[in-house]
């Protein structure tokens, strides 16, 4: 058995340094608790950026995966598989959309939504091919593919990767007037996160999503909601758009959709949008594979059956109330919704993250000044209170 130090050294020796992980090795995990090779336990308060909404190794999702492992793991899309249709039906009913297009990662789902919007813009709206324009928001994080970083405003994600893909216009996040002013006859869609995660848990002004929906409808453009981090109860609603009773034209989903066991992403839209695809026009060898579908079907069942949105609302309030009691003049703001919370400091957050990890709580800073917290939704109140005590000690230093 290797030590944490040996594992980290080997990882750094052979791996590209496109990540700078905290010096913690997760060897075992169960629910909200993870354990390193030396046996030290931590509360996981990052949840793999919301991929672990169900906690680590949820027993029902593991059982579904194990059952599928004994049957069939991959068919490719050259043939039908037994449970893809069931996955489609489950997700279609959850979102209220006619059709589903599955992929593997959140970035793939965003790329699929962008392609879909361009196709719809040309075939349905009548925009000349090559002139389709999509409006995005400053501070966005939708992935790191070439197309996506082309409209990123983060120099770290963007610099050195040109030439960039055309067809994107950026406006300030949360600014409805800027959206209205940016629309042209060539505009086919508006892409946004209902709450910006990587930017530091940025919650838009009340009413903004509803106004976005109205503007998109009035101007015959699609609203693409990136719910990769915010979906599946993370914010206290099944989808963050539902906080304002807003229904996007395309849901973009990932992370928790695979139950924290398998990579699984998808977009959901009505037939007048997704029905435009024809065989060979888009796809993925692993997209919608039987093993991922088994996990997704069970995850969709659990999130509804156990009313995860209600749990996230109640525990999220409890958690935020506890954080707001911390006495530290360096804390600038505590914000979020449900179990998606950011603590912003006037100073750098790095040392506070280090202190949290020392206290046995895993979290991470984003954009230098903000710590993001996203506990697994099934975390018990006892565990949450214990984690809060540890966080309070760390952030009070």
C-alpha positions as CSV (number, residue, x, y, z in Angstrom):
1,X,0.0,0.0,0.0
2,X,1.4,3.4,-1.0
3,X,1.4,6.4,1.3
4,X,-0.3,9.7,0.4
5,X,3.2,11.2,-0.2
6,X,4.2,8.4,-2.6
7,X,0.9,8.6,-4.5
8,X,1.1,12.4,-4.9
9,X,4.7,12.1,-6.1
10,X,3.9,9.5,-8.7
11,X,0.9,11.5,-9.9
12,X,3.0,14.6,-10.3
13,X,5.8,12.7,-11.9
14,X,3.7,11.1,-14.7
15,X,0.7,13.4,-15.1
16,X,0.3,16.7,-16.9
17,X,0.0,19.5,-14.4
18,X,-3.4,20.8,-15.6
19,X,-4.7,20.5,-12.1
20,X,-3.2,21.6,-8.7
21,X,-5.0,19.3,-6.3
22,X,-4.9,19.8,-2.6
23,X,-2.5,17.4,-0.9
24,X,-5.1,15.0,0.2
25,X,-5.5,11.4,-1.3
26,X,-9.0,9.9,-1.2
27,X,-8.6,6.2,-0.8
28,X,-12.0,5.3,0.5
29,X,-15.4,7.0,0.6
30,X,-18.8,6.5,2.1
31,X,-21.6,9.0,2.2
32,X,-20.2,12.4,3.2
33,X,-17.0,11.0,4.6
34,X,-13.7,10.2,2.8
35,X,-10.6,8.5,4.1
36,X,-6.9,8.8,3.1
37,X,-4.4,6.0,2.9
38,X,-3.2,6.7,6.5
39,X,-6.8,6.4,7.9
40,X,-7.5,10.1,8.4
41,X,-11.1,11.0,7.7
42,X,-12.6,14.2,6.2
43,X,-16.0,15.5,5.5
44,X,-16.3,16.0,1.7
45,X,-17.8,19.5,1.4
46,X,-17.1,19.8,-2.3
47,X,-18.9,16.7,-3.6
48,X,-16.8,16.6,-6.8
49,X,-18.3,19.9,-7.8
50,X,-21.8,18.6,-7.2
51,X,-21.3,15.2,-8.9
52,X,-21.8,13.6,-5.5
53,X,-25.2,15.1,-4.7
54,X,-26.2,11.5,-3.5
55,X,-23.1,11.1,-1.4
56,X,-20.2,8.7,-2.1
57,X,-21.2,5.2,-3.1
58,X,-24.9,5.5,-2.6
59,X,-25.9,1.8,-1.9
60,X,-28.9,1.8,-4.3
61,X,-26.9,3.3,-7.2
62,X,-24.0,0.9,-6.5
63,X,-26.4,-2.0,-6.6
64,X,-27.9,-0.8,-9.9
65,X,-24.3,-0.5,-11.3
66,X,-23.3,-4.0,-10.1
67,X,-26.4,-5.6,-11.5
68,X,-25.7,-3.9,-14.9
69,X,-22.0,-5.0,-14.7
70,X,-23.1,-8.6,-14.7
71,X,-25.2,-8.0,-17.8
72,X,-23.7,-5.5,-20.3
73,X,-21.6,-2.4,-20.0
74,X,-21.2,-1.0,-23.5
75,X,-22.9,-1.5,-26.9
76,X,-21.9,1.7,-28.7
77,X,-24.8,3.4,-30.5
78,X,-24.5,1.1,-33.5
79,X,-27.0,-1.2,-31.6
80,X,-29.8,-0.7,-29.1
81,X,-29.2,-1.4,-25.5
82,X,-31.7,-2.6,-23.0
83,X,-32.1,0.4,-20.7
84,X,-31.4,3.5,-22.9
85,X,-35.1,4.0,-23.6
86,X,-35.9,3.7,-19.9
87,X,-33.3,6.3,-19.1
88,X,-34.7,8.6,-21.8
89,X,-38.2,8.1,-20.4
90,X,-37.1,8.9,-16.8
91,X,-35.3,12.0,-17.7
92,X,-38.0,13.2,-20.2
93,X,-40.6,12.9,-17.4
94,X,-38.4,14.7,-14.9
95,X,-37.6,17.7,-17.3
96,X,-41.0,17.7,-19.1
97,X,-39.2,17.7,-22.4
98,X,-40.0,15.4,-25.4
99,X,-36.5,14.1,-26.2
100,X,-33.1,13.4,-24.7
101,X,-29.6,13.3,-26.2
102,X,-27.0,11.6,-24.0
103,X,-23.3,12.3,-23.7
104,X,-20.7,11.7,-21.1
105,X,-19.3,14.9,-19.6
106,X,-20.7,18.3,-18.8
107,X,-18.5,19.9,-21.4
108,X,-19.8,17.5,-24.0
109,X,-23.4,18.3,-23.1
110,X,-22.7,22.1,-23.5
111,X,-21.1,21.4,-26.9
112,X,-24.1,19.4,-27.9
113,X,-26.4,22.3,-26.8
114,X,-24.3,24.8,-28.8
115,X,-24.5,22.6,-31.9
116,X,-28.2,22.1,-31.4
117,X,-28.9,25.8,-31.1
118,X,-26.9,26.5,-34.3
119,X,-28.7,23.8,-36.1
120,X,-32.1,25.1,-34.9
121,X,-31.1,28.6,-35.8
122,X,-30.3,27.6,-39.4
123,X,-33.1,25.1,-40.1
124,X,-35.9,26.7,-38.1
125,X,-35.2,30.3,-37.6
126,X,-33.6,30.7,-41.0
127,X,-30.3,32.3,-40.0
128,X,-27.7,31.8,-42.8
129,X,-25.3,29.0,-41.9
130,X,-22.1,30.5,-40.6
131,X,-23.9,33.6,-39.2
132,X,-25.5,32.0,-36.1
133,X,-24.8,33.9,-33.0
134,X,-25.0,32.8,-29.4
135,X,-24.9,35.2,-26.4
136,X,-23.0,34.1,-23.3
137,X,-22.2,35.7,-19.9
138,X,-19.0,37.1,-18.5
139,X,-17.6,34.9,-15.6
140,X,-19.1,31.8,-17.2
141,X,-17.7,28.3,-16.8
142,X,-19.1,25.7,-19.2
143,X,-16.1,23.5,-19.7
144,X,-12.7,23.7,-21.4
145,X,-13.1,22.6,-25.0
146,X,-11.9,24.9,-27.8
147,X,-15.4,26.2,-28.6
148,X,-16.2,26.8,-24.9
149,X,-13.0,28.6,-24.0
150,X,-13.6,30.8,-27.1
151,X,-16.2,32.6,-25.1
152,X,-14.6,32.3,-21.6
153,X,-13.5,35.5,-19.9
154,X,-11.0,33.6,-17.7
155,X,-7.5,34.2,-19.0
156,X,-6.3,31.0,-17.5
157,X,-8.7,29.0,-19.5
158,X,-8.3,31.0,-22.7
159,X,-4.8,32.4,-23.2
160,X,-2.6,30.5,-25.7
161,X,-5.4,28.4,-27.2
162,X,-6.3,30.6,-30.2
163,X,-7.5,30.9,-32.9
164,X,-10.9,31.1,-31.2
165,X,-14.3,30.0,-32.5
166,X,-16.5,32.8,-33.8
167,X,-20.2,33.2,-33.3
168,X,-20.3,34.2,-29.6
169,X,-21.1,37.5,-27.9
170,X,-20.5,38.1,-24.2
171,X,-22.6,40.3,-21.9
172,X,-22.5,40.9,-18.1
173,X,-24.1,38.2,-16.0
174,X,-27.4,39.0,-14.5
175,X,-28.0,42.0,-16.8
176,X,-31.3,41.7,-18.7
177,X,-30.9,45.0,-20.5
178,X,-27.5,43.9,-21.9
179,X,-29.1,40.7,-23.2
180,X,-31.9,42.6,-24.9
181,X,-29.4,45.0,-26.4
182,X,-27.1,42.2,-27.7
183,X,-29.8,40.4,-29.7
184,X,-29.5,40.7,-33.5
185,X,-31.4,39.0,-36.4
186,X,-28.5,36.4,-36.3
187,X,-28.9,35.5,-32.6
188,X,-30.1,32.0,-32.1
189,X,-29.6,31.4,-28.4
190,X,-28.6,32.6,-24.9
191,X,-26.5,30.3,-22.8
192,X,-26.2,30.8,-19.0
193,X,-25.7,29.1,-15.6
194,X,-28.7,29.8,-13.3
195,X,-26.1,30.3,-10.6
196,X,-22.5,30.7,-11.6
197,X,-20.4,28.1,-9.8
198,X,-16.8,28.5,-10.8
199,X,-17.1,32.3,-10.7
200,X,-17.7,32.0,-7.0
201,X,-21.3,31.0,-6.4
202,X,-22.7,34.1,-8.1
203,X,-26.5,34.3,-7.6
204,X,-28.2,36.5,-10.2
205,X,-30.7,39.2,-9.2
206,X,-34.2,38.1,-8.3
207,X,-36.4,38.0,-11.4
208,X,-33.5,37.9,-13.9
209,X,-34.2,34.3,-15.0
210,X,-37.8,35.1,-15.5
211,X,-36.9,38.2,-17.6
212,X,-34.4,36.1,-19.6
213,X,-37.2,33.7,-20.4
214,X,-39.4,36.5,-21.6
215,X,-36.7,38.1,-23.7
216,X,-35.8,34.8,-25.4
217,X,-39.4,34.1,-26.2
218,X,-40.1,37.6,-27.5
219,X,-37.1,37.4,-29.8
220,X,-37.4,33.8,-30.9
221,X,-34.1,32.6,-29.5
222,X,-33.4,29.6,-27.4
223,X,-32.6,29.7,-23.7
224,X,-29.9,27.2,-22.9
225,X,-29.7,26.6,-19.1
226,X,-26.4,25.0,-18.0
227,X,-27.6,23.0,-15.0
228,X,-24.6,20.7,-14.9
229,X,-23.6,21.9,-11.3
230,X,-27.0,23.3,-10.2
231,X,-29.3,20.5,-11.3
232,X,-30.7,17.5,-9.4
233,X,-31.6,19.4,-6.2
234,X,-28.3,21.0,-5.5
235,X,-29.9,24.5,-5.0
236,X,-33.0,23.4,-3.3
237,X,-35.0,23.0,-6.5
238,X,-34.8,20.1,-8.9
239,X,-33.3,22.6,-11.3
240,X,-32.1,26.0,-10.4
241,X,-34.3,27.6,-13.1
242,X,-37.3,26.3,-11.3
243,X,-36.6,28.7,-8.4
244,X,-38.4,31.3,-10.6
245,X,-40.7,28.8,-12.4
246,X,-38.6,29.2,-15.6
247,X,-38.5,26.4,-18.2
248,X,-35.5,26.7,-20.5
249,X,-35.7,25.5,-24.1
250,X,-32.7,23.2,-23.5
251,X,-31.6,21.7,-20.2
252,X,-27.9,20.9,-20.0
253,X,-27.2,18.3,-17.4
254,X,-24.3,16.2,-16.1
255,X,-22.3,15.5,-12.9
256,X,-25.0,14.2,-10.4
257,X,-26.9,12.6,-13.3
258,X,-24.5,9.7,-13.1
259,X,-25.1,9.3,-9.4
260,X,-21.4,9.9,-8.6
261,X,-20.6,6.5,-10.1
262,X,-20.4,6.9,-13.9
263,X,-19.8,9.9,-16.2
264,X,-23.2,10.7,-17.7
265,X,-24.6,13.9,-19.2
266,X,-27.4,14.9,-21.5
267,X,-29.5,17.7,-23.0
268,X,-33.3,17.7,-22.9
269,X,-35.5,19.6,-25.3
270,X,-38.7,19.3,-27.3
271,X,-39.0,17.5,-30.6
272,X,-39.1,20.7,-32.6
273,X,-35.5,21.2,-31.5
274,X,-33.9,17.7,-30.9
275,X,-36.0,16.2,-33.7
276,X,-33.7,18.1,-36.2
277,X,-30.9,15.5,-35.7
278,X,-30.5,12.8,-38.3
279,X,-28.4,9.6,-38.1
280,X,-24.7,10.4,-38.1
281,X,-25.2,14.1,-37.4
282,X,-24.0,13.8,-33.8
283,X,-23.0,11.1,-31.4
284,X,-20.6,9.5,-29.0
285,X,-19.4,5.9,-28.6
286,X,-19.9,5.9,-24.9
287,X,-22.9,8.3,-24.8
288,X,-25.9,6.6,-23.2
289,X,-24.0,3.4,-22.4
290,X,-25.9,0.7,-20.4
291,X,-23.8,1.0,-17.3
292,X,-24.1,4.8,-17.1
293,X,-27.9,4.6,-17.9
294,X,-28.4,2.1,-15.0
295,X,-26.8,4.6,-12.6
296,X,-28.8,7.5,-14.1
297,X,-32.1,5.7,-13.9
298,X,-31.6,5.0,-10.2
299,X,-30.3,8.5,-9.5
300,X,-33.4,10.0,-11.1
301,X,-35.6,7.7,-9.1
302,X,-33.9,8.6,-5.8
303,X,-33.8,12.4,-6.2
304,X,-37.6,12.4,-6.7
305,X,-38.7,9.6,-4.3
306,X,-36.7,11.0,-1.4
307,X,-37.5,14.7,-2.2
308,X,-33.9,15.8,-2.4
309,X,-34.9,19.4,-3.2
310,X,-36.7,19.7,0.1
311,X,-33.7,18.2,2.0
312,X,-31.3,20.6,0.2
313,X,-33.4,23.6,1.1
314,X,-33.7,22.7,4.7
315,X,-30.1,21.6,5.3
316,X,-28.8,24.4,3.1
317,X,-30.5,27.0,5.3
318,X,-29.2,25.2,8.4
319,X,-25.7,25.3,6.9
320,X,-25.8,28.9,5.8
321,X,-27.2,30.0,9.1
322,X,-24.3,28.3,10.8
323,X,-21.7,29.9,8.5
324,X,-23.2,33.4,9.1
325,X,-22.4,33.0,12.9
326,X,-18.7,32.9,12.2
327,X,-17.0,36.0,13.5
328,X,-14.3,37.0,11.1
329,X,-14.0,40.6,9.7
330,X,-12.2,39.2,6.6
331,X,-15.5,37.5,5.5
332,X,-17.0,39.8,2.9
333,X,-20.2,37.8,2.0
334,X,-21.8,34.5,2.4
335,X,-24.1,33.6,-0.5
336,X,-25.8,30.7,-2.2
337,X,-28.9,28.7,-2.5
338,X,-29.7,25.3,-1.1
339,X,-26.5,23.3,-0.6
340,X,-24.5,25.5,-3.0
341,X,-22.7,28.1,-0.9
342,X,-19.8,30.5,-1.3
343,X,-17.9,32.3,1.4
344,X,-16.1,35.3,-0.1
345,X,-13.2,37.0,1.8
346,X,-11.6,40.4,1.4
347,X,-8.3,38.5,1.5
348,X,-7.1,35.4,-0.3
349,X,-9.0,32.2,0.7
350,X,-6.1,29.8,0.2
351,X,-5.0,29.8,3.9
352,X,-8.6,29.3,5.0
353,X,-9.0,26.3,2.8
354,X,-5.8,24.9,4.2
355,X,-7.1,25.4,7.7
356,X,-10.4,23.7,6.8
357,X,-8.5,20.7,5.4
358,X,-6.4,20.6,8.6
359,X,-9.6,20.4,10.6
360,X,-10.9,17.5,8.4
361,X,-13.1,19.4,6.0
362,X,-12.5,19.2,2.2
363,X,-13.3,22.3,0.3
364,X,-11.6,24.5,-2.4
365,X,-11.1,28.1,-3.2
366,X,-12.3,29.6,-6.5
367,X,-11.0,32.8,-8.1
368,X,-8.7,33.3,-5.1
369,X,-11.1,34.9,-2.7
370,X,-14.1,32.6,-2.4
371,X,-14.5,29.1,-0.8
372,X,-17.2,27.0,-2.3
373,X,-19.1,24.5,-0.1
374,X,-21.3,21.8,-1.6
375,X,-22.0,19.0,0.9
376,X,-23.6,15.8,-0.2
377,X,-27.3,16.2,0.1
378,X,-27.9,13.1,2.4
379,X,-25.3,14.3,4.9
380,X,-26.8,14.0,8.4
381,X,-27.5,17.0,10.6
382,X,-25.1,15.5,13.1
383,X,-22.3,15.4,10.5
384,X,-23.3,18.8,9.2
385,X,-23.0,20.3,12.7
386,X,-19.7,18.6,13.3
387,X,-18.4,20.0,9.9
388,X,-19.7,23.5,10.9
389,X,-17.8,23.4,14.1
390,X,-14.6,22.5,12.2
391,X,-15.2,25.1,9.6
392,X,-15.9,27.7,12.3
393,X,-12.5,26.9,13.9
394,X,-10.8,27.1,10.5
395,X,-12.4,30.4,9.3
396,X,-12.1,32.1,12.7
397,X,-8.3,31.9,12.6
